[in-house]
Amino acid sequence: MARTQALDTAANNLSNAGTNGFRAQRDFFRGVLVDSLRPGSPSDSQVGRTVNDFGILGGNALDLGQGQLVATGNPLDLAIQGDGFFGIKTTNGVRYTRDGAFRRSPTGVLETNTGETVLDAKLQPITIPTGSIHISPDGSVSVSTPEGSSIVGRVAIFDFANRYALMAEGTNRFAAGTEKPIAAKGIIEQGAIEGANQDAVHGSMQLVLVQRQAEMMQKALSVFNNEFDKTATEELPRV
């Protein structure tokens, strides 16, 4: 069962290797005899290893490692270097993402490519007038016009004391539940997009490895079942 679930996780990671801001999921294990893991808050040293000889799959944890930053030249494409998430307003409430492929709506509001409003530190929309746009590492948005330059807002990045409380919704959206956001230490890089933190090469290797492990487990179970059936049909009638 653990290998079958891990196979699903590996396949999902690989399929999203080209998704902006995607955070891969990694398997973590707990022990039947020594359950030292608590779902939702594994430490870095605990993720992806067996606690003892009776390790079984405890669940999945988000891999929050940095993805590769790719320059685009678009002034509204933003990438986070370091910790943090952009806040966006969706139909389900405030959600968080590392996908900074933004645009300016017809009314001037900064939004995602799917029309979700990007939020400032007070969870309010950011309106950007026409002009030359510059976004500083702290998220301050300034617009230059023939009349001069002025700061019109600030793109906020949020972090969480317990990042493992984040729940994935779709490919690159996360819900925080009851976890309260705090100020993030990351910086914003303008004119770049962060890719997934799962590359296709390593994702393919992991998928093949887990497939082989699952096949070995299935073969072992088949041999066991055959031997059990043989004992049941040949030995038990003699008793």
C-alpha positions as CSV (number, residue, x, y, z in Angstrom):
1,M,0.0,0.0,0.0
2,A,2.8,2.4,0.8
3,R,4.5,1.8,-2.5
4,T,1.2,2.2,-4.4
5,Q,0.5,5.6,-2.7
6,A,4.1,6.7,-3.3
7,L,3.7,5.8,-7.0
8,D,0.7,8.2,-7.2
9,T,2.8,10.9,-5.5
10,A,5.7,10.4,-7.8
11,A,3.5,10.5,-10.9
12,N,1.8,13.8,-9.7
13,N,5.2,15.4,-9.1
14,L,6.5,14.5,-12.5
15,S,3.3,15.7,-14.3
16,N,3.7,19.1,-12.7
17,A,7.5,19.5,-13.4
18,G,6.6,22.3,-15.8
19,T,4.1,24.1,-13.5
20,N,5.1,27.6,-12.2
21,G,5.5,27.6,-8.4
22,F,4.6,23.9,-8.0
23,R,5.8,22.4,-4.8
24,A,6.4,18.7,-4.9
25,Q,5.1,16.3,-2.3
26,R,7.4,13.9,-0.6
27,D,6.5,10.7,1.3
28,F,7.3,10.5,5.0
29,F,7.1,7.4,7.1
30,R,6.0,6.5,10.6
31,G,6.7,3.4,12.6
32,V,4.2,0.8,13.8
33,L,6.1,0.3,17.1
34,V,7.7,3.8,17.4
35,D,5.4,6.5,16.1
36,S,7.7,9.5,16.4
37,L,6.2,11.4,13.5
38,R,3.1,13.5,13.7
39,P,1.3,14.0,10.4
40,G,1.5,17.6,9.3
41,S,4.7,18.6,11.1
42,P,7.6,16.3,10.1
43,S,11.1,17.7,10.5
44,D,13.4,17.9,7.6
45,S,15.4,14.9,8.9
46,Q,12.2,12.8,9.2
47,V,10.7,13.4,5.8
48,G,11.3,10.5,3.4
49,R,12.9,8.0,5.7
50,T,11.8,4.9,7.6
51,V,11.8,5.3,11.4
52,N,12.4,1.6,12.1
53,D,12.0,-1.8,10.5
54,F,8.2,-1.5,10.6
55,G,8.0,1.8,8.6
56,I,4.7,2.4,6.8
57,L,3.7,5.4,4.8
58,G,2.6,8.2,7.1
59,G,1.5,10.6,4.4
60,N,2.8,13.3,2.2
61,A,4.6,16.5,3.1
62,L,5.2,19.6,0.9
63,D,8.8,20.0,-0.3
64,L,9.3,23.8,0.3
65,G,12.7,24.0,-1.4
66,Q,13.4,26.7,-3.9
67,G,12.5,26.3,-7.6
68,Q,14.6,27.6,-10.4
69,L,14.1,31.3,-11.4
70,V,13.7,32.0,-15.1
71,A,14.0,35.5,-16.4
72,T,11.1,36.6,-18.6
73,G,11.5,40.4,-19.0
74,N,7.8,41.0,-18.2
75,P,7.7,43.7,-15.5
76,L,4.6,42.0,-13.9
77,D,6.2,38.6,-13.6
78,L,7.4,38.2,-10.0
79,A,9.5,35.5,-8.4
80,I,10.2,35.0,-4.7
81,Q,13.8,34.3,-3.7
82,G,13.7,32.6,-0.3
83,D,10.8,31.9,1.9
84,G,7.2,33.2,1.4
85,F,4.1,33.1,-0.7
86,F,2.0,35.6,-2.6
87,G,-1.5,36.1,-1.2
88,I,-4.4,36.0,-3.7
89,K,-8.1,36.3,-3.4
90,T,-10.0,33.3,-4.8
91,T,-13.6,32.3,-4.8
92,N,-12.8,30.0,-1.9
93,G,-11.1,32.8,0.1
94,V,-7.5,33.8,0.5
95,R,-5.0,31.4,-0.9
96,Y,-1.2,31.4,-1.2
97,T,1.0,30.7,-4.2
98,R,4.6,30.9,-5.5
99,D,3.3,31.4,-9.1
100,G,4.0,35.1,-9.8
101,A,2.8,35.2,-13.4
102,F,0.7,38.4,-12.9
103,R,-1.0,40.9,-15.2
104,R,-2.9,44.2,-15.0
105,S,-6.6,43.9,-15.3
106,P,-8.6,46.3,-17.5
107,T,-9.5,48.3,-14.3
108,G,-5.8,48.4,-13.3
109,V,-5.9,45.8,-10.5
110,L,-2.9,43.4,-10.2
111,E,-4.2,39.8,-10.7
112,T,-3.1,36.3,-11.7
113,N,-3.5,34.9,-15.2
114,T,-6.7,33.3,-14.1
115,G,-8.2,36.6,-12.7
116,E,-7.5,36.2,-9.0
117,T,-6.7,39.4,-7.2
118,V,-3.1,39.8,-5.8
119,L,-3.2,41.2,-2.2
120,D,-1.1,43.5,-0.2
121,A,-0.1,43.1,3.5
122,K,-3.6,44.2,4.6
123,L,-5.2,41.7,2.2
124,Q,-6.4,44.5,-0.1
125,P,-6.1,44.7,-3.9
126,I,-3.3,46.6,-5.6
127,T,-4.2,49.1,-8.3
128,I,-1.5,50.0,-10.8
129,P,-2.0,53.0,-13.1
130,T,-0.5,53.1,-16.6
131,G,3.1,53.9,-16.9
132,S,6.6,52.3,-16.4
133,I,6.4,49.8,-13.6
134,H,9.2,49.0,-11.1
135,I,8.8,46.6,-8.3
136,S,11.5,46.6,-5.6
137,P,12.8,43.5,-3.7
138,D,10.5,44.4,-0.8
139,G,7.4,44.4,-3.1
140,S,7.0,48.2,-3.3
141,V,5.3,49.1,-6.7
142,S,6.3,52.4,-8.2
143,V,5.0,53.8,-11.5
144,S,6.8,56.3,-13.6
145,T,4.8,58.7,-15.8
146,P,5.7,62.0,-17.6
147,E,4.6,63.8,-14.5
148,G,6.9,61.9,-12.2
149,S,7.3,58.6,-10.2
150,S,5.2,57.5,-7.2
151,I,4.7,54.4,-5.1
152,V,1.2,53.0,-5.7
153,G,1.2,49.9,-3.5
154,R,3.2,47.0,-2.2
155,V,3.0,43.3,-3.1
156,A,3.1,41.3,0.1
157,I,4.7,38.0,0.7
158,F,3.5,35.8,3.5
159,D,5.0,33.0,5.5
160,F,3.8,30.7,8.3
161,A,5.3,29.5,11.6
162,N,4.3,26.0,10.6
163,R,4.6,25.7,6.8
164,Y,3.6,22.0,6.9
165,A,0.1,23.1,7.9
166,L,-0.4,24.4,4.3
167,M,-2.7,22.2,2.2
168,A,-2.3,21.9,-1.5
169,E,-5.3,22.9,-3.6
170,G,-4.7,22.2,-7.3
171,T,-1.2,22.5,-8.7
172,N,0.2,25.6,-7.1
173,R,-2.4,27.0,-4.7
174,F,-2.3,26.5,-1.0
175,A,-4.8,26.9,1.9
176,A,-3.5,27.8,5.3
177,G,-6.5,26.7,7.3
178,T,-6.4,28.2,10.8
179,E,-2.6,29.0,10.5
180,K,-2.1,32.7,10.7
181,P,0.3,34.3,8.1
182,I,3.4,36.2,9.3
183,A,5.9,38.4,7.5
184,A,8.2,36.5,5.1
185,K,11.9,37.0,4.8
186,G,12.1,36.3,1.1
187,I,12.7,39.0,-1.5
188,I,10.9,39.6,-4.8
189,E,12.7,39.5,-8.1
190,Q,10.9,41.4,-10.9
191,G,10.8,40.1,-14.5
192,A,11.2,36.4,-13.5
193,I,9.1,33.4,-12.8
194,E,9.9,30.6,-10.4
195,G,9.5,27.1,-11.8
196,A,8.6,23.9,-10.0
197,N,11.0,22.5,-7.4
198,Q,10.7,19.1,-9.2
199,D,12.7,18.6,-12.3
200,A,11.7,16.2,-15.0
201,V,14.9,14.1,-14.9
202,H,14.9,13.3,-11.2
203,G,11.1,13.0,-11.3
204,S,11.4,10.3,-14.0
205,M,14.0,8.5,-12.1
206,Q,11.9,8.5,-8.9
207,L,8.9,7.3,-10.8
208,V,10.8,4.3,-12.3
209,L,12.3,3.5,-8.9
210,V,8.9,3.4,-7.1
211,Q,7.3,1.5,-10.0
212,R,10.0,-1.3,-9.6
213,Q,9.5,-1.3,-5.9
214,A,5.7,-1.7,-6.3
215,E,6.2,-4.5,-8.8
216,M,8.6,-6.3,-6.4
217,M,6.0,-6.0,-3.6
218,Q,3.2,-7.3,-5.9
219,K,5.4,-10.2,-6.9
220,A,6.2,-11.0,-3.3
221,L,2.6,-11.0,-2.4
222,S,1.8,-13.3,-5.3
223,V,4.4,-15.8,-4.2
224,F,3.1,-15.7,-0.7
225,N,-0.5,-16.2,-1.8
226,N,0.5,-19.1,-4.0
227,E,2.4,-20.8,-1.2
228,F,-0.5,-20.2,1.2
229,D,-3.0,-21.7,-1.3
230,K,-0.8,-24.7,-1.8
231,T,-0.6,-25.3,2.0
232,A,-4.3,-24.9,2.3
233,T,-5.1,-27.3,-0.5
234,E,-2.4,-30.0,0.1
235,E,-1.4,-29.9,3.8
236,L,-4.6,-29.0,5.7
237,P,-6.6,-31.9,4.3
238,R,-4.1,-34.3,5.8
239,V,-4.6,-32.9,9.3
